[in-house]
Amino acid sequence: MKLIVNGTDVQVSDGINVGQLLFKRKVRLPDMVSVELNETVLQRAEFETTPLHEGDRVELLYFMGGGCGTHAV
Amino acid sequence: MSALVIPGSIYRELLDQARKQAPIEACGILGGQGDRVEVFHPMTNTDHSADHFLMEPAEQFKVVRSLRAAGQRVLAIHHSHPASPSRPSVEDIRLALTPDVLYTILSLQGPANPVLKAFAICEGIVTEHPLAIDDL
């Protein structure tokens, strides 16, 4: 089936879920990724239980964070 | 290596945001094409912290979609250091996860002399990237 991932058409196996999509795309740090499915942000616990369907629009983004902390290098 | 070019008007937006939000760290996304920044999207620091920031995922998605629709992309992930130098902290490096973007840090450590620098951070290696401010 076809998905649109980060704005690009991608062919994947039928019936895969969000967690499997992250694995297939070799996402290095899946715990640090936010996922939006058809403009709805998913909770991490939903990744493995949310199936994907033909034409779904998926956005994957790494967390964007940081801070001065107390240990500047 | 081409410099990241930030128009003076956007630099002033960065400065205004950082000063208004201090002592909380301000953050946002710089978008554009090539090496030229064309837009600044201020973002919510969900940590509301003086020494940490984390962007709101829903805002991130909205901004990225908006940039894509305009033929632009994320050029830099920006934040302020209200009271420390313009250089990446250990936490900045740990959370520099997004590939192919720069990281800009605006320091207000010297309130009258703000310092904006850009960095490439790849696999934990930090390299300062040339930055030019246009039409100051």
Backbone of each chain as ProteinMPNN parsed JSONL, in Angstrom:
{"seq_chain_A": "MKLIVNGTDVQVSDGINVGQLLFKRKVRLPDMVSVELNETVLQRAEFETTPLHEGDRVELLYFMGGGCGTHAV", "coords_chain_A": {"N_chain_A": [[0.849, -1.194, 0.0], [0.254, 2.371, -0.349], [1.737, 5.017, 1.417], [1.942, 8.392, 2.643], [4.738, 9.738, 3.682], [6.271, 12.061, 5.627], [5.684, 13.841, 3.598], [6.358, 12.512, 1.29], [5.7, 9.979, -1.115], [5.458, 6.606, -0.17], [5.987, 3.154, -0.436], [4.705, 0.447, 1.326], [4.355, -2.658, 3.165], [1.134, -4.18, 3.247], [-0.999, -3.623, 6.024], [0.795, -2.967, 8.055], [1.852, -1.533, 11.207], [2.319, 1.572, 13.058], [4.622, 1.412, 14.655], [6.014, -0.601, 13.329], [6.472, 0.692, 10.942], [8.317, 2.64, 11.745], [10.438, 0.969, 12.383], [10.933, -0.194, 9.898], [11.822, 2.008, 8.513], [14.207, 2.345, 9.659], [14.542, 4.004, 11.88], [16.572, 5.511, 14.165], [16.314, 6.166, 16.897], [13.64, 5.424, 18.164], [12.231, 6.027, 20.472], [12.533, 8.683, 20.74], [11.03, 9.996, 18.96], [8.348, 11.803, 17.535], [5.107, 11.139, 16.332], [2.793, 11.842, 13.847], [-0.347, 11.128, 12.651], [-2.329, 11.479, 9.953], [-2.681, 14.164, 10.704], [-3.106, 13.97, 13.422], [-1.609, 13.803, 16.518], [0.118, 11.045, 17.789], [0.161, 9.064, 20.776], [2.976, 7.596, 22.406], [2.497, 5.002, 23.298], [0.671, 4.134, 21.527], [1.881, 3.452, 19.189], [2.499, 0.778, 18.442], [0.058, -0.296, 18.182], [-1.445, 0.949, 16.371], [-2.801, 0.637, 13.316], [-1.819, 1.129, 9.895], [-3.157, 2.615, 6.93], [-3.995, 2.528, 3.426], [-2.977, 5.417, 1.772], [-2.667, 6.942, 4.049], [-1.426, 9.768, 5.833], [1.605, 10.354, 7.187], [3.641, 11.82, 9.58], [6.9, 12.119, 10.752], [8.948, 13.125, 13.325], [11.891, 14.015, 15.033], [12.306, 14.677, 18.54], [12.604, 18.062, 19.449], [14.733, 19.695, 21.287], [16.62, 20.819, 24.177], [19.001, 22.757, 25.953], [20.543, 25.101, 28.218], [21.395, 23.986, 30.559], [23.543, 22.907, 33.191], [25.992, 22.327, 32.519], [27.649, 23.427, 30.361], [29.508, 22.893, 27.388]], "CA_chain_A": [[0.0, 0.0, 0.0], [1.013, 3.624, -0.413], [1.587, 6.021, 2.47], [2.688, 9.628, 2.398], [5.553, 9.897, 4.883], [7.002, 13.33, 5.558], [5.406, 14.491, 2.322], [6.83, 11.713, 0.157], [5.024, 8.696, -1.285], [6.265, 5.459, 0.26], [5.288, 1.87, -0.536], [4.973, -0.439, 2.457], [3.514, -3.857, 3.181], [-0.214, -3.978, 3.784], [-1.3, -4.031, 7.399], [1.791, -2.662, 9.084], [1.46, -0.492, 12.152], [3.251, 2.706, 13.136], [5.901, 0.921, 15.182], [6.698, -1.335, 12.255], [6.955, 1.681, 9.97], [9.555, 3.224, 12.284], [11.483, -0.055, 12.243], [11.242, -0.343, 8.474], [12.579, 3.188, 8.072], [15.481, 2.345, 10.395], [14.62, 5.146, 12.795], [17.602, 5.125, 15.127], [15.89, 6.348, 18.286], [12.181, 5.546, 18.083], [11.685, 6.62, 21.694], [12.721, 10.132, 20.679], [10.315, 10.445, 17.759], [6.918, 12.084, 17.597], [4.434, 10.678, 15.121], [1.484, 12.407, 13.555], [-1.054, 10.337, 11.639], [-3.458, 12.268, 9.418], [-2.729, 15.395, 11.487], [-3.36, 13.709, 14.841], [-0.385, 13.338, 17.171], [-0.088, 9.784, 18.503], [0.919, 8.784, 21.998], [3.969, 6.55, 22.135], [1.905, 3.685, 23.567], [-0.208, 3.769, 20.41], [2.651, 3.162, 17.974], [2.443, -0.633, 18.049], [-1.338, -0.759, 18.072], [-2.161, 1.771, 15.383], [-2.539, 0.163, 11.96], [-1.785, 2.136, 8.833], [-4.037, 2.281, 5.807], [-3.693, 3.147, 2.139], [-3.165, 6.858, 1.667], [-2.447, 7.666, 5.306], [-0.357, 10.763, 5.851], [2.375, 10.153, 8.418], [4.779, 12.718, 9.781], [7.826, 11.644, 11.778], [9.909, 14.161, 13.697], [12.592, 13.852, 16.298], [12.114, 15.725, 19.54], [13.468, 19.229, 19.303], [14.911, 20.209, 22.639], [17.984, 21.059, 24.624], [18.999, 23.722, 27.04], [21.886, 25.472, 28.659], [21.77, 23.094, 31.641], [24.567, 23.446, 34.091], [27.287, 21.783, 32.085], [27.979, 23.845, 28.998], [30.821, 22.358, 26.968]], "C_chain_A": [[0.883, 1.241, 0.0], [0.681, 4.502, 0.796], [2.279, 7.294, 2.007], [3.425, 9.941, 3.702], [6.432, 11.129, 4.728], [6.888, 13.943, 4.153], [5.806, 13.703, 1.091], [6.068, 10.392, 0.094], [5.974, 7.551, -0.939], [5.403, 4.208, 0.124], [5.691, 0.995, 0.651], [4.068, -1.661, 2.346], [2.139, -3.509, 3.761], [-0.239, -4.373, 5.262], [-0.256, -3.685, 8.432], [1.267, -1.571, 10.01], [2.557, 0.579, 12.234], [4.619, 2.258, 13.646], [6.698, 0.182, 14.119], [7.213, -0.385, 11.177], [8.257, 2.318, 10.456], [10.718, 2.239, 12.121], [11.926, -0.161, 10.785], [12.091, 0.826, 7.978], [13.901, 3.349, 8.827], [15.642, 3.605, 11.253], [15.508, 4.748, 13.963], [17.1, 5.143, 16.573], [14.37, 6.522, 18.322], [11.546, 6.147, 19.331], [11.775, 8.144, 21.687], [11.99, 10.736, 19.479], [8.862, 10.731, 18.097], [6.317, 11.678, 16.261], [3.065, 11.338, 15.024], [0.87, 11.574, 12.43], [-2.292, 11.116, 11.213], [-3.773, 13.472, 10.324], [-3.198, 15.195, 12.924], [-2.08, 13.147, 15.459], [-0.705, 12.079, 17.982], [0.691, 9.769, 19.807], [1.864, 7.617, 21.699], [3.362, 5.144, 22.302], [1.02, 3.217, 22.406], [0.564, 3.294, 19.178], [2.442, 1.72, 17.495], [1.016, -1.113, 17.816], [-2.132, 0.033, 17.038], [-1.842, 1.278, 13.975], [-2.542, 1.318, 10.972], [-2.609, 1.656, 7.649], [-3.596, 3.04, 4.557], [-3.975, 4.652, 2.183], [-2.965, 7.642, 2.95], [-1.28, 8.642, 5.161], [0.336, 10.693, 7.218], [3.512, 11.171, 8.457], [5.605, 12.166, 10.939], [8.818, 12.761, 12.069], [10.607, 13.76, 14.982], [12.214, 14.978, 17.25], [13.071, 16.868, 19.21], [13.579, 19.869, 20.679], [16.364, 20.422, 22.943], [17.941, 22.006, 25.796], [20.389, 23.968, 27.552], [22.357, 24.561, 29.781], [22.776, 23.74, 32.56], [25.947, 23.024, 33.638], [27.567, 22.165, 30.635], [29.35, 23.313, 28.63], [31.571, 23.414, 26.157]], "O_chain_A": [[2.075, 1.185, 0.3], [-0.482, 4.701, 1.146], [3.1, 7.27, 1.091], [2.819, 10.354, 4.691], [7.239, 11.218, 3.802], [7.851, 14.48, 3.605], [5.617, 14.169, -0.032], [5.821, 9.761, 1.122], [7.131, 7.531, -1.359], [4.236, 4.2, 0.517], [6.877, 0.83, 0.939], [3.138, -1.693, 1.54], [2.012, -2.66, 4.644], [0.415, -5.328, 5.68], [-0.398, -4.071, 9.591], [0.374, -0.8, 9.658], [3.583, 0.49, 11.561], [5.651, 2.681, 13.125], [7.917, 0.329, 14.029], [8.259, -0.625, 10.573], [9.189, 2.512, 9.675], [11.832, 2.627, 11.769], [13.117, -0.211, 10.478], [12.966, 0.654, 7.13], [14.614, 4.339, 8.663], [16.723, 4.187, 11.338], [15.235, 3.773, 14.662], [17.416, 4.255, 17.365], [13.873, 7.635, 18.491], [10.454, 6.712, 19.265], [11.17, 8.813, 22.525], [12.298, 11.846, 19.043], [8.229, 9.992, 18.851], [6.928, 11.847, 15.206], [2.297, 11.381, 15.985], [1.495, 11.348, 11.393], [-3.186, 11.375, 12.019], [-4.924, 13.756, 10.656], [-3.638, 16.144, 13.572], [-1.536, 12.148, 14.988], [-1.663, 12.047, 18.754], [1.75, 10.388, 19.921], [1.581, 6.769, 20.852], [3.677, 4.225, 21.546], [0.668, 2.041, 22.321], [-0.036, 2.789, 18.229], [2.235, 1.472, 16.307], [0.8, -2.214, 17.309], [-3.33, -0.183, 16.855], [-0.728, 1.478, 13.49], [-3.184, 2.345, 11.19], [-2.739, 0.458, 7.401], [-2.911, 4.06, 4.637], [-5.057, 5.091, 2.574], [-3.079, 8.868, 2.953], [-0.297, 8.377, 4.469], [-0.276, 10.94, 8.256], [4.243, 11.349, 7.482], [5.062, 11.794, 11.979], [9.456, 13.282, 11.154], [9.986, 13.23, 15.904], [11.853, 16.078, 16.831], [14.194, 16.653, 18.753], [12.642, 20.5, 21.167], [17.232, 20.233, 22.091], [16.962, 22.051, 26.542], [21.299, 23.163, 27.353], [23.559, 24.367, 29.959], [22.843, 24.962, 32.685], [26.948, 23.323, 34.29], [27.706, 21.291, 29.78], [30.254, 23.285, 29.465], [32.691, 23.168, 25.71]]}, "seq_chain_B": "MSALVIPGSIYRELLDQARKQAPIEACGILGGQGDRVEVFHPMTNTDHSADHFLMEPAEQFKVVRSLRAAGQRVLAIHHSHPASPSRPSVEDIRLALTPDVLYTILSLQGPANPVLKAFAICEGIVTEHPLAIDDL", "coords_chain_B": {"N_chain_B": [[32.187, 26.153, 2.76], [28.963, 27.353, 2.98], [27.632, 30.288, 4.464], [25.029, 30.436, 6.914], [22.399, 32.495, 6.282], [20.825, 35.117, 7.844], [18.188, 37.304, 7.732], [18.178, 40.734, 8.827], [15.743, 41.568, 9.933], [14.614, 39.218, 10.863], [16.537, 38.422, 12.672], [16.124, 40.383, 14.585], [13.616, 39.628, 15.454], [14.276, 37.244, 16.739], [15.82, 38.222, 18.802], [14.0, 39.873, 20.182], [12.13, 37.958, 21.021], [13.721, 36.342, 22.696], [14.46, 38.147, 24.685], [11.993, 38.917, 25.729], [11.077, 36.544, 26.791], [12.989, 35.774, 28.606], [13.693, 35.011, 32.023], [13.24, 32.501, 30.972], [14.064, 29.937, 28.653], [13.903, 30.652, 25.234], [12.518, 29.418, 22.157], [12.488, 28.117, 18.755], [11.819, 27.679, 15.217], [13.783, 28.019, 12.377], [13.149, 28.641, 9.086], [13.562, 28.133, 5.536], [15.124, 28.47, 2.316], [17.772, 26.836, 0.611], [20.606, 28.357, 1.855], [19.493, 30.459, 3.071], [17.648, 32.034, 5.511], [14.201, 32.471, 5.722], [11.984, 32.667, 7.23], [10.805, 32.844, 10.585], [9.602, 30.753, 13.036], [8.302, 31.138, 16.032], [8.276, 29.017, 18.876], [6.518, 27.127, 21.394], [8.016, 26.712, 24.509], [7.739, 23.913, 26.082], [8.712, 23.123, 28.478], [8.99, 25.38, 29.982], [11.263, 26.513, 31.192], [14.281, 27.799, 32.689], [16.616, 26.645, 32.023], [16.254, 24.706, 30.122], [14.738, 23.421, 27.153], [11.901, 22.273, 25.338], [10.238, 21.537, 22.434], [6.784, 21.758, 21.445], [5.252, 18.953, 20.152], [2.943, 18.975, 18.42], [2.972, 21.578, 17.464], [5.414, 21.548, 16.152], [4.89, 19.758, 14.026], [2.955, 21.18, 12.641], [4.371, 23.441, 11.796], [6.372, 22.287, 10.192], [4.844, 21.182, 8.145], [3.763, 23.5, 7.092], [6.077, 24.82, 6.18], [6.906, 23.029, 4.209], [4.796, 23.238, 2.396], [5.266, 25.755, 1.465], [7.475, 25.443, -0.021], [9.767, 25.427, 1.416], [12.173, 24.515, 4.004], [13.144, 23.111, 7.198], [15.749, 24.937, 8.408], [17.209, 25.573, 10.651], [17.234, 24.742, 14.112], [16.309, 26.617, 16.759], [17.342, 28.217, 19.796], [17.408, 30.065, 22.904], [19.986, 31.058, 25.177], [19.583, 32.272, 28.114], [21.343, 33.151, 30.124], [23.84, 32.136, 29.703], [26.735, 31.152, 27.74], [26.853, 31.32, 24.068], [26.949, 28.485, 23.083], [26.743, 24.984, 22.434], [25.253, 23.004, 24.955], [25.763, 20.057, 26.985], [23.248, 18.887, 27.077], [22.04, 20.062, 24.855], [23.513, 18.839, 22.842], [22.918, 16.162, 23.263], [20.262, 16.11, 22.519], [20.27, 16.825, 19.914], [18.987, 15.681, 17.438], [17.779, 15.79, 14.987], [18.35, 15.262, 11.609], [20.455, 16.929, 9.191], [20.067, 19.641, 9.773], [20.839, 22.892, 11.131], [21.869, 24.252, 14.311], [20.941, 26.961, 16.143], [21.99, 29.301, 18.546], [21.156, 31.814, 20.729], [22.708, 33.927, 22.792], [22.11, 35.675, 25.765], [23.836, 36.407, 27.669], [25.584, 38.542, 28.02], [23.778, 41.197, 28.404], [23.669, 43.553, 26.878], [25.092, 42.883, 24.749], [24.198, 40.72, 22.812], [24.762, 37.421, 21.563], [24.728, 35.559, 18.682], [25.052, 32.385, 17.385], [25.72, 29.714, 15.042], [25.55, 26.184, 14.772], [26.71, 23.024, 13.591], [25.707, 19.852, 14.506], [26.612, 16.677, 14.787], [26.345, 13.323, 15.385], [27.223, 13.8, 17.956], [29.362, 15.444, 17.588], [30.417, 18.717, 17.547], [30.389, 21.506, 15.451], [31.196, 24.774, 14.749], [29.25, 26.804, 12.644], [29.422, 28.983, 9.845], [27.79, 32.133, 10.05], [25.718, 34.691, 8.873], [24.401, 37.923, 9.266], [22.038, 39.716, 7.654], [21.498, 43.061, 6.539], [21.405, 44.523, 8.997]], "CA_chain_B": [[30.943, 26.031, 3.514], [28.208, 28.595, 2.882], [27.09, 30.787, 5.729], [23.593, 30.556, 7.108], [22.117, 33.939, 6.197], [19.603, 35.492, 8.566], [17.869, 38.715, 7.526], [18.173, 41.529, 10.049], [14.404, 41.607, 10.532], [14.399, 37.964, 11.606], [17.429, 38.496, 13.837], [15.466, 41.203, 15.611], [12.553, 38.786, 16.038], [14.916, 36.302, 17.676], [16.248, 38.986, 19.967], [12.796, 40.281, 20.912], [11.557, 36.782, 21.672], [14.596, 35.901, 23.796], [14.407, 39.133, 25.777], [10.665, 38.879, 26.359], [10.845, 35.289, 27.514], [13.995, 35.571, 29.65], [14.803, 34.049, 32.075], [12.901, 31.229, 30.356], [14.674, 29.751, 27.338], [13.009, 30.788, 24.087], [12.887, 28.469, 21.102], [11.735, 28.261, 17.517], [12.331, 27.012, 14.014], [14.135, 28.893, 11.262], [12.906, 27.953, 7.831], [13.955, 28.874, 4.342], [15.595, 27.683, 1.172], [19.228, 26.944, 0.479], [21.241, 28.777, 3.097], [18.894, 31.729, 3.492], [16.465, 31.972, 6.364], [13.12, 33.315, 5.201], [10.881, 32.771, 8.19], [11.033, 32.339, 11.943], [8.396, 30.307, 13.731], [8.512, 30.966, 17.472], [7.623, 27.81, 19.373], [6.306, 27.068, 22.838], [8.905, 25.878, 25.308], [6.802, 23.21, 26.968], [9.345, 22.964, 29.792], [8.928, 26.678, 30.687], [12.42, 26.402, 32.076], [15.398, 28.702, 32.434], [17.799, 25.913, 31.557], [15.898, 23.585, 29.25], [13.566, 23.66, 26.298], [11.375, 21.175, 24.534], [9.158, 22.063, 21.602], [5.515, 21.043, 21.44], [5.206, 18.19, 18.894], [1.869, 19.399, 17.505], [3.451, 22.807, 16.806], [6.474, 21.154, 15.211], [4.284, 19.191, 12.818], [2.264, 22.248, 11.909], [5.386, 24.282, 11.157], [7.033, 21.533, 9.115], [3.901, 21.099, 7.008], [3.668, 24.845, 6.518], [7.314, 25.066, 5.418], [6.894, 22.182, 3.008], [3.812, 23.806, 1.464], [5.845, 26.978, 0.911], [8.714, 25.11, -0.734], [10.888, 25.679, 2.323], [12.457, 23.414, 4.922], [13.771, 23.536, 8.454], [17.186, 25.179, 8.256], [17.865, 25.561, 11.964], [16.462, 24.682, 15.357], [16.856, 27.772, 17.462], [16.919, 28.516, 21.17], [18.214, 31.084, 23.58], [20.617, 30.802, 26.469], [19.385, 33.58, 28.756], [22.428, 33.594, 31.017], [25.062, 31.353, 29.473], [27.307, 31.474, 26.418], [26.27, 30.764, 22.848], [27.595, 27.238, 22.666], [25.851, 23.881, 22.801], [25.472, 22.311, 26.225], [25.651, 18.596, 26.895], [21.853, 18.569, 26.761], [21.823, 20.438, 23.443], [24.141, 17.824, 21.98], [22.155, 14.908, 23.425], [18.969, 16.202, 21.848], [20.451, 17.255, 18.515], [18.634, 14.417, 16.786], [17.227, 16.013, 13.648], [19.439, 15.316, 10.636], [20.517, 17.937, 8.123], [19.697, 20.997, 10.18], [21.782, 23.557, 12.016], [21.335, 24.64, 15.609], [21.369, 28.322, 16.468], [21.862, 29.646, 19.971], [21.283, 33.248, 20.986], [23.06, 34.137, 24.192], [21.881, 36.997, 26.366], [24.692, 36.471, 28.86], [25.895, 39.963, 28.117], [22.493, 41.715, 27.921], [23.836, 44.591, 25.861], [25.869, 42.304, 23.638], [23.73, 39.376, 22.501], [25.629, 36.682, 20.628], [24.031, 34.487, 17.965], [25.957, 31.511, 16.634], [25.113, 28.519, 14.459], [26.389, 24.995, 14.929], [26.321, 21.707, 13.092], [25.937, 18.843, 15.549], [26.41, 15.384, 14.132], [26.905, 12.213, 16.17], [27.877, 14.343, 19.14], [30.473, 16.335, 17.235], [29.924, 20.086, 17.339], [31.224, 22.362, 14.61], [30.556, 26.075, 14.517], [28.92, 27.013, 11.224], [29.387, 30.425, 9.57], [26.466, 32.751, 10.09], [25.764, 36.1, 8.466], [23.133, 38.63, 9.481], [21.867, 40.685, 6.557], [20.697, 44.286, 6.714], [21.159, 44.781, 10.413]], "C_chain_B": [[30.203, 27.371, 3.48], [27.648, 28.996, 4.237], [25.573, 30.669, 5.739], [23.287, 32.051, 7.156], [20.777, 34.228, 6.864], [19.334, 36.97, 8.306], [17.813, 39.46, 8.868], [16.817, 41.539, 10.733], [14.13, 40.344, 11.347], [15.325, 37.912, 12.823], [16.777, 39.295, 14.96], [14.295, 40.452, 16.249], [13.133, 37.826, 17.077], [15.28, 37.01, 18.978], [15.05, 39.389, 20.828], [12.219, 39.1, 21.692], [12.394, 36.387, 22.89], [14.507, 36.856, 24.979], [13.068, 39.087, 26.504], [10.504, 37.642, 27.227], [11.873, 35.03, 28.612], [13.338, 35.787, 31.024], [14.465, 32.664, 31.512], [13.63, 31.131, 29.009], [13.604, 29.872, 26.256], [13.452, 29.802, 23.011], [12.035, 28.679, 19.856], [12.422, 27.549, 16.371], [12.585, 28.061, 12.946], [13.98, 28.113, 9.973], [13.35, 28.796, 6.652], [14.352, 27.931, 3.236], [17.095, 27.88, 1.038], [19.836, 27.274, 1.828], [20.575, 30.016, 3.687], [17.622, 31.516, 4.311], [15.428, 32.961, 5.837], [12.006, 33.52, 6.221], [11.329, 32.224, 9.54], [9.691, 31.966, 12.545], [8.736, 30.182, 15.22], [7.707, 29.774, 17.972], [7.465, 27.902, 20.887], [7.372, 26.183, 23.467], [8.038, 25.17, 26.344], [7.395, 22.978, 28.352], [9.252, 24.248, 30.628], [10.092, 26.789, 31.675], [13.499, 27.403, 31.686], [16.62, 27.952, 31.921], [17.468, 24.709, 30.677], [14.753, 24.011, 28.353], [13.176, 22.373, 25.596], [10.199, 21.734, 23.749], [7.939, 21.15, 21.671], [5.38, 20.285, 20.119], [4.127, 18.676, 17.926], [2.273, 20.672, 16.763], [4.534, 22.47, 15.784], [5.87, 20.655, 13.906], [3.642, 20.285, 11.97], [3.277, 23.109, 11.138], [6.039, 23.549, 9.985], [6.117, 21.411, 7.9], [3.801, 22.441, 6.297], [4.897, 25.169, 5.669], [7.296, 24.283, 4.115], [5.955, 22.776, 1.957], [4.359, 25.057, 0.783], [7.134, 26.703, 0.136], [9.949, 25.371, 0.101], [11.145, 24.425, 3.159], [13.021, 23.975, 6.22], [15.262, 23.721, 8.202], [17.896, 25.103, 9.604], [16.841, 25.468, 13.083], [17.12, 25.688, 16.294], [16.436, 27.762, 18.931], [17.841, 29.552, 21.775], [18.861, 30.479, 24.822], [20.553, 32.121, 27.224], [20.58, 34.067, 29.572], [23.701, 32.781, 30.835], [25.53, 31.584, 28.033], [26.576, 30.807, 25.26], [27.107, 29.583, 22.392], [26.746, 26.082, 23.179], [26.252, 23.252, 24.138], [25.446, 20.804, 25.974], [24.238, 18.197, 26.494], [21.515, 18.935, 25.319], [22.364, 19.35, 22.512], [23.36, 16.515, 22.056], [20.869, 14.933, 22.614], [19.076, 16.769, 20.425], [20.23, 16.036, 17.625], [18.219, 14.601, 15.331], [18.367, 16.115, 12.642], [19.335, 16.523, 9.7], [19.944, 19.291, 8.513], [20.848, 21.576, 10.997], [21.073, 23.878, 13.326], [21.855, 26.043, 15.913], [21.081, 28.59, 17.94], [22.117, 31.137, 20.119], [21.541, 33.424, 22.474], [22.76, 35.567, 24.608], [22.761, 37.171, 27.596], [25.19, 37.899, 29.105], [24.692, 40.709, 27.556], [22.632, 42.759, 26.814], [24.572, 44.073, 24.634], [25.416, 40.875, 23.347], [24.627, 38.728, 21.453], [24.821, 35.543, 20.008], [25.062, 33.687, 17.177], [25.174, 30.316, 16.094], [26.108, 27.368, 14.57], [25.809, 23.83, 14.135], [26.648, 20.727, 14.213], [25.599, 17.494, 14.948], [27.115, 14.299, 14.938], [27.712, 12.746, 17.35], [29.032, 15.28, 18.858], [29.903, 17.699, 16.878], [30.914, 20.86, 16.492], [30.51, 23.69, 14.446], [30.404, 26.294, 13.015], [28.89, 28.52, 10.975], [27.946, 30.952, 9.53], [26.618, 34.226, 9.708], [24.393, 36.724, 8.718], [23.084, 39.771, 8.47], [21.12, 41.93, 7.026], [20.387, 44.576, 8.171], [20.686, 46.21, 10.643]], "O_chain_B": [[30.743, 28.396, 3.896], [27.246, 28.156, 5.042], [24.919, 30.788, 4.702], [23.85, 32.782, 7.971], [19.744, 33.664, 6.502], [20.174, 37.81, 8.63], [17.451, 38.891, 9.898], [16.736, 41.521, 11.961], [13.488, 40.402, 12.396], [14.937, 37.416, 13.881], [16.867, 38.93, 16.132], [14.016, 40.619, 17.436], [12.558, 37.623, 18.147], [15.084, 36.493, 20.077], [15.084, 39.259, 22.051], [11.867, 39.225, 22.865], [11.86, 36.131, 23.97], [14.48, 36.428, 26.133], [13.007, 39.201, 27.728], [9.866, 37.693, 28.279], [11.662, 34.164, 29.461], [12.498, 36.676, 31.159], [15.294, 31.756, 31.562], [13.79, 32.134, 28.313], [12.535, 29.269, 26.354], [14.615, 29.402, 22.961], [10.995, 29.336, 19.902], [13.46, 26.908, 16.537], [11.721, 28.885, 12.645], [14.595, 27.063, 9.786], [13.494, 30.014, 6.758], [13.974, 26.76, 3.217], [17.62, 28.957, 1.318], [19.615, 26.572, 2.815], [21.042, 30.558, 4.688], [16.659, 30.9, 3.853], [15.732, 34.119, 5.548], [11.189, 34.431, 6.091], [12.114, 31.28, 9.625], [8.759, 32.77, 12.56], [9.389, 29.219, 15.624], [6.578, 29.555, 17.532], [8.176, 28.646, 21.564], [7.606, 25.057, 23.027], [7.653, 25.758, 27.355], [6.667, 22.671, 29.295], [9.417, 24.204, 31.847], [9.903, 27.12, 32.846], [13.619, 27.801, 30.528], [17.565, 28.573, 31.433], [18.288, 23.807, 30.506], [13.916, 24.835, 28.722], [14.008, 21.513, 25.305], [9.282, 22.326, 24.317], [8.045, 19.949, 21.918], [5.393, 20.911, 19.059], [4.381, 18.776, 16.726], [1.961, 20.834, 15.583], [4.567, 23.034, 14.691], [6.278, 21.068, 12.821], [3.774, 20.305, 10.746], [3.058, 23.455, 9.978], [6.234, 24.126, 8.916], [6.569, 21.526, 6.761], [3.759, 22.512, 5.069], [4.777, 25.723, 4.576], [7.629, 24.81, 3.054], [6.284, 22.811, 0.771], [3.966, 25.383, -0.338], [7.804, 27.635, -0.309], [11.049, 25.519, -0.432], [10.443, 23.421, 3.042], [13.332, 25.162, 6.319], [15.956, 22.775, 7.828], [19.03, 24.633, 9.697], [15.748, 26.029, 13.012], [18.316, 25.618, 16.577], [15.324, 27.356, 19.268], [18.901, 29.87, 21.236], [18.354, 29.532, 25.423], [21.384, 33.001, 26.997], [20.798, 35.273, 29.694], [24.548, 32.747, 31.727], [24.8, 32.144, 27.215], [25.797, 29.87, 25.44], [27.875, 29.678, 21.435], [26.108, 26.185, 24.227], [27.428, 23.006, 24.403], [25.14, 20.352, 24.871], [24.042, 17.293, 25.681], [20.79, 18.206, 24.642], [21.731, 18.998, 21.517], [23.161, 15.842, 21.046], [20.437, 13.908, 22.086], [18.07, 17.144, 19.823], [21.183, 15.439, 17.125], [18.3, 13.665, 14.536], [19.255, 16.954, 12.795], [18.25, 17.054, 9.464], [19.396, 20.005, 7.672], [21.711, 20.849, 11.487], [19.85, 23.789, 13.432], [23.063, 26.276, 15.936], [20.066, 28.161, 18.488], [23.15, 31.655, 19.694], [20.692, 33.107, 23.307], [23.1, 36.528, 23.917], [22.464, 37.99, 28.465], [25.211, 38.387, 30.234], [24.584, 40.847, 26.338], [21.793, 42.83, 25.916], [24.656, 44.752, 23.61], [26.156, 39.924, 23.601], [25.175, 39.398, 20.577], [24.299, 34.679, 20.712], [25.842, 34.243, 16.403], [24.118, 29.956, 16.613], [27.322, 27.55, 14.475], [24.593, 23.672, 14.022], [27.733, 20.771, 14.794], [24.442, 17.207, 14.639], [28.327, 14.352, 15.146], [28.759, 12.199, 17.695], [29.618, 15.847, 19.781], [29.027, 17.82, 16.023], [32.113, 20.874, 16.766], [29.345, 23.727, 14.048], [31.309, 26.007, 12.231], [28.381, 29.266, 11.812], [27.03, 30.292, 9.041], [27.533, 34.91, 10.166], [23.361, 36.125, 8.419], [23.946, 40.649, 8.434], [20.199, 41.832, 7.837], [19.24, 44.842, 8.532], [20.431, 46.6, 11.782]]}, "name": "protein", "num_of_chains": 2, "seq": "MKLIVNGTDVQVSDGINVGQLLFKRKVRLPDMVSVELNETVLQRAEFETTPLHEGDRVELLYFMGGGCGTHAVMSALVIPGSIYRELLDQARKQAPIEACGILGGQGDRVEVFHPMTNTDHSADHFLMEPAEQFKVVRSLRAAGQRVLAIHHSHPASPSRPSVEDIRLALTPDVLYTILSLQGPANPVLKAFAICEGIVTEHPLAIDDL"}
